[in-house]
Amino acid sequence: MSARDAESGWEAFYRANQDRAVSPLLRRALGPELLPRGNGHAIDLGCGAGIETSLLLNAHWNVLAIDKEPHAIRRVDALAAKGSGGNLVTVVSCFEDLGELPSSALIHAGLSLPFCAPASFPSFWASIVAALEPGGVFVGHLFGDRHDWAGHPEMSFHRREDVDALCNGLEVELLREIEGDGGHVPHHWHRFDLIVRKR
Ligand SMILES: C[S@@+](CC[C@H](N)C(=O)[O-])C[C@H]1O[C@@H](n2cnc3c(N)ncnc32)[C@H](O)[C@@H]1O
């Protein structure tokens, strides 16, 4: 799978992943010691088929789910219709066009931030940090510079020192670097798993 296939083939990704377990990283962030519920609002950035959005709704979070793919948002709306719990608002938008995000106690971005255009990444990251309430948590993934797709001009990759710089001023609950081969179409992964809290 190339980065270009990923961009054009999200529906295949959603199908291949629809029965997977909820992100262990998000489950960890939701642990009672880590995450006070604050204002009860969460954002799922690049929500895809909505597996994590659905978990959050069922846990009575009010969720803003955002993805650039209308297919993804249709899936999320359908999943949410089956469940109960928090309120769901969905938005079809590119990260690059979002502007200010609403104040939230939790922002999740599972395997999605690397698809933000490099020119927009710094301001998008700043808007994520700005939207976190004091005590609020960001949980998500970044791709490293040894990822197979590194160098794709429309994607963002980070070296370890870049990730450290992004965490400046935040409390790092988890920063884990993972490298290996795998994926629903195999390729080389270099990924950072991140849980950070705004002071
Ligand atoms: C690898 S999938 C991850 C989906 C889901 N978070 C998960 O973990 O299964 C990346 C998602 O990000 C979305 N995406 C990619 N580029 C985006 C962008 N520039 N703005 C908003 N969403 C984007 C895709 O449509 C896709 O649903």
The ligand as an ORCA input file, in Angstrom:
! r2SCAN-3c Opt
* xyz 0 1
  C      -5.770      5.701      8.735
  S      -7.393      6.378      8.782
  C      -7.727      6.303     10.528
  C      -9.193      6.302     10.815
  C      -9.539      6.059     12.289
  N      -9.093      7.147     13.137
  C      -8.955      4.735     12.741
  O      -8.021      4.755     13.555
  O      -9.416      3.703     12.244
  C      -7.121      8.131      8.520
  C      -8.401      8.940      8.436
  O      -8.052     10.316      8.323
  C      -8.854     10.911      7.326
  N      -8.066     11.997      6.731
  C      -6.973     11.871      5.955
  N      -6.498     13.066      5.616
  C      -7.297     13.992      6.223
  C      -7.311     15.413      6.258
  N      -6.384     16.110      5.617
  N      -8.293     16.016      6.941
  C      -9.240     15.294      7.606
  N      -9.279     13.938      7.603
  C      -8.310     13.291      6.928
  C      -9.164      9.813      6.331
  O     -10.321     10.091      5.590
  C      -9.277      8.603      7.245
  O     -10.604      8.388      7.660
*
